[in-house]
């Protein structure tokens, strides 16, 4: 899955994930609360309210809910526009009720935060701004224009002007803060959900490729002898079958071996095979496999390996886990994308650790972005120089997020740095001056010969149908 594919996936509106029934249920709860508040205010506290207009406002909500229930199917999901209109209606209806019952002198004025919070969580930025702006305008108008609350004796219930101003300021600040906070949190959660889904797809694809490699190896292993027999028998038949009818035994043998090949292929298709030799490989072989798709992209990839001080000279054999291969492949791809001419892949090991360092001779990470590397969908504004140098690149940081997530799942720790100051003059920079990624595993986590993950040694188990 490419960055552009994920971008399209993220571009799909989340507002159409909300069922109409959900908002209808919330509106029923609001209607019940409004009726309760009006009844208590009238019966218990004997406040003089414009009951006709209050019940009219509530009745409109009831009618709207009933129409939605009987006209639309139960599984109806709202579009962005429909969601916006539903929330806007609820906001206006609540504001009208507050106008009839004292405006900002009514403590229930805080409920105006509800529609704003809902819009920030499920709608786009434009709709959220429109709902928030409408709420601010309504609050400001209600501070000046409203029907007063009157007691049974005709006294007006009101709070001092300073408290009215305080309520107004508090509600305005809460609308802005709650709207921005809710949108930020929901946006990050959606981004993380998209990125984790992409990571799972990438890992699934790599696992399928690994399984396919096992099937191919098993086919080569199992079919070697019968195919050789077929080849030998065929050669003899070509030479002697016309004149030697006694070669019928060879023909029968060919038929038998062909049947055997067919049976093996059928069994492999049904059951697959867990080839012990494919579950491990030397560290250099795993690195070459990870970098292989990017070998011919116009950049030179240099491999360097050797023991670190205190490590044995023998190169470790590591697990060929799909997450390790795909994670390293993404790191190499990022280095090749931004390198000028060269990429270096260094691997070192000790008795306790295995470390891989990937470097390039590009411009390096922007200093202000280093702390955010590994977050999904991080994209800095591209300069005109960037567009001219790499017009095809529209990365969103998803590749590094997938690499970081997969490698950390395998037990690695990643660190990101620059080989030199990106703002330093080129003549003062070293050859390996670009971005540096270091991946370090505790050796028992990926060592295929030692520790808890060691691959068992023995014969492959035969396929059983």
Rosetta blueprint (number, residue, H / E / L):
1 X L
2 X L
3 X H
4 X H
5 X H
6 X H
7 X H
8 X H
9 X H
10 X H
11 X H
12 X L
13 X L
14 X L
15 X H
16 X H
17 X H
18 X L
19 X E
20 X H
21 X H
22 X H
23 X H
24 X H
25 X H
26 X H
27 X H
28 X H
29 X H
30 X H
31 X H
32 X H
33 X H
34 X H
35 X H
36 X H
37 X H
38 X H
39 X H
40 X H
41 X H
42 X H
43 X H
44 X L
45 X L
46 X L
47 X L
48 X E
49 X L
50 X L
51 X H
52 X H
53 X H
54 X H
55 X H
56 X H
57 X H
58 X H
59 X H
60 X H
61 X H
62 X H
63 X H
64 X H
65 X H
66 X H
67 X H
68 X H
69 X H
70 X H
71 X H
72 X L
73 X L
74 X L
75 X L
76 X L
77 X E
78 X L
79 X L
80 X H
81 X H
82 X H
83 X H
84 X H
85 X H
86 X H
87 X H
88 X H
89 X H
90 X H
91 X H
92 X H
93 X H
94 X H
95 X H
96 X H
97 X H
98 X H
99 X H
100 X H
101 X L
102 X L
103 X H
104 X H
105 X H
106 X L
107 X H
108 X H
109 X H
110 X H
111 X H
112 X H
113 X H
114 X H
115 X H
116 X H
117 X H
118 X H
119 X H
120 X H
121 X H
122 X H
123 X L
124 X L
125 X H
126 X H
127 X H
128 X H
129 X H
130 X H
131 X H
132 X H
133 X H
134 X H
135 X H
136 X H
137 X H
138 X H
139 X H
140 X H
141 X H
142 X H
143 X H
144 X H
145 X L
146 X L
147 X L
148 X L
149 X E
150 X E
151 X L
152 X L
153 X L
154 X L
155 X L
156 X E
157 X E
158 X L
159 X L
160 X L
161 X H
162 X H
163 X H
164 X H
165 X H
166 X H
167 X H
168 X H
169 X H
170 X H
171 X H
172 X H
173 X H
174 X H
175 X H
176 X H
177 X H
178 X H
179 X H
180 X H
181 X H
182 X H
183 X H
184 X H
185 X H
186 X H
187 X H
188 X H
189 X H
190 X H
191 X H
192 X H
193 X H
194 X H
195 X H
196 X H
197 X H
198 X H
199 X H
200 X H
201 X H
202 X H
203 X H
204 X H
205 X H
206 X H
207 X H
208 X H
209 X H
210 X H
211 X H
212 X H
213 X H
214 X H
215 X H
216 X H
217 X H
218 X H
219 X H
220 X H
221 X H
222 X H
223 X H
224 X H
225 X H
226 X H
227 X H
228 X H
229 X H
230 X H
231 X H
232 X H
233 X H
234 X H
235 X H
236 X H
237 X H
238 X H
239 X H
240 X H
241 X L
242 X L
243 X L
244 X L
245 X H
246 X H
247 X H
248 X H
249 X H
250 X H
251 X H
252 X H
253 X H
254 X H
255 X H
256 X H
257 X H
258 X H
259 X H
260 X H
261 X H
262 X H
263 X H
264 X H
265 X H
266 X H
267 X H
268 X H
269 X H
270 X H
271 X H
272 X L
273 X L
274 X L
275 X L
276 X H
277 X H
278 X H
279 X H
280 X E
281 X E
282 X E
283 X H
284 X H
285 X H
286 X H
287 X H
288 X H
289 X H
290 X H
291 X H
292 X H
293 X H
294 X H
295 X L
296 X L
297 X L
298 X L
299 X L
300 X E
301 X E
302 X E
303 X E
304 X E
305 X E
306 X E
307 X E
308 X L
309 X L
310 X L
311 X L
312 X L
313 X L
314 X L
315 X L
316 X L
317 X E
318 X E
319 X E
320 X L
321 X L
322 X H
323 X H
324 X H
325 X H
326 X H
327 X H
328 X H
329 X H
330 X H
331 X H
332 X H
333 X H
334 X H
335 X H
336 X H
337 X H
338 X H
339 X L
340 X L
341 X L
342 X E
343 X E
344 X E
345 X E
346 X E
347 X E
348 X E
349 X E
350 X L
351 X L
352 X L
353 X E
354 X E
355 X E
356 X E
357 X E
358 X E
359 X E
360 X E
361 X L
362 X L
363 X L
364 X L
365 X L
366 X L
367 X H
368 X H
369 X H
370 X H
371 X H
372 X H
373 X L
374 X L
375 X L
376 X L
377 X L
378 X L
379 X L
380 X L
381 X L
382 X L
383 X L
384 X H
385 X H
386 X H
387 X H
388 X H
389 X H
390 X L
391 X L
392 X L
393 X L
394 X L
395 X L
396 X L
397 X L
398 X H
399 X H
400 X H
401 X H
402 X H
403 X H
404 X H
405 X H
406 X H
407 X H
408 X H
409 X H
410 X L
411 X L
412 X E
413 X E
414 X E
415 X E
416 X E
417 X E
418 X E
419 X L
420 X L
421 X L
422 X L
423 X L
424 X L
425 X L
426 X H
427 X H
428 X H
429 X L
430 X L
431 X L
432 X L
433 X L
434 X L
435 X E
436 X E
437 X E
438 X E
439 X E
440 X E
441 X E
442 X E
443 X H
444 X H
445 X H
446 X H
447 X E
448 X L
449 X L
450 X L
451 X L
452 X L
453 X L
454 X L
455 X L
456 X L
457 X L
458 X L
459 X L
460 X L
461 X L
462 X L
463 X L
464 X L
465 X L
